[in-house]
Amino acid sequence: MNGAVFVDTNVFVYARDASEKHKQAAAMAWIERLWREQRGRTSMQVLSEYYVTVTRKLKPGLSRDDAWDDIGSLSAFRSRATDLELLTAAHEVERRHQLSWWDALIVAAAQLQNCSLLLTEDLHDGAVIGGLAVMNPFTSKVKEEQPAYGVAPKSNPRHRRPGRPVRR
């Protein structure tokens, strides 16, 4: 896997959700790999959504202190701040790709961090949005990730390359 990988809220939440064993295992595998390779990225929006979800919606939920400790750890994923540059980029993504505002913020944050892959279950698996590949981490295993570009087969040209003639 090459390049930075943006992690959406649902991946972090499922890593804490014991009621979804399959998704929990997949989320934890992705997080551990990205942590080890130091290529994970996220945004302040994602961290905010995570905090609200694990303290108010997850059953059983986390305490506020435990959720805050998680935020401290997850901020190592180089969290993109919400600023005018991000809002402007999100507006363009929303307009061009007809995404919801919240999804456009996620895509724009990933693009501004030069991510090649967005892990989320909220967008169409396999979509490419402005050069950013979308992957549902719960339908693909970590080892199944495909590179953005494959190696082209080596051609067998009929003619020699231009340049000086070869002396024999």
Secondary structure, DSSP 8 states (H G I E B T S, - for coil): --SEEEE-HHHHHHHH-TT-HHHHHHHHHHHHHHHHHT-EEEEHHHHHHHHHIIIIISSS---HHHHHHHHHHHGGGTEE---HHHHHHHHHHHHHH---HHHHHHHHHHHHTTEEEEE-SSS-TT-EETTEEEE-TTTS-GGG---SS--------SS--SSS----
